């Protein structure tokens, strides 16, 4: 059976429009920069090759962590999470196991503090109080390297002075630098 010229034109136009939509939307589908990490819904950087390596099977950046609790052990440090409402990321470090383990976060004003920050827990129950994320949280831009790079250096130095290599086996050279986290050299 043959299609009429009118039907054939409609199908060609439909296929062209569909193809255009796929080509236009495909890059946006892959442009996700952040992944929400339970139980607090803080954002983990998918744009960081050190913190979210590309899965060889799917070809997608995969966070090193499935969840972030006070007892999580970071496979690399510092980790990086972001609360978009506060507009400032947290650097995360492991507390040495001889001191009980767990995670600490670096605050530029108050140094290292046990994870999680108080605003992320319910004051009555002590249970996690997840933050609300904007619908487009995955598309929020990555943290600026040049603005945040010195903060990583400061956090690493502070961590290394609190847990010296001779006493705890943690060397400054074992910590990720800003360039490692971003996967590019500092400008």
Secondary structure, DSSP 8 states (H G I E B T S, - for coil): ----HHHHHHHHHHHHHHHHHHHHHHHHHH---EEEEBTTTEEEETT-TTTS-B-TTT-SB--S-SB--TT---SSSSEEEEETTTTEEEEEEE--GGGT--EEEEETTTEEEESS-GGGB-TTT--B------TTGGGS----HHHHHHHHHHHHHHHHHHS-HHHH---GGGS--HHHHHTS---
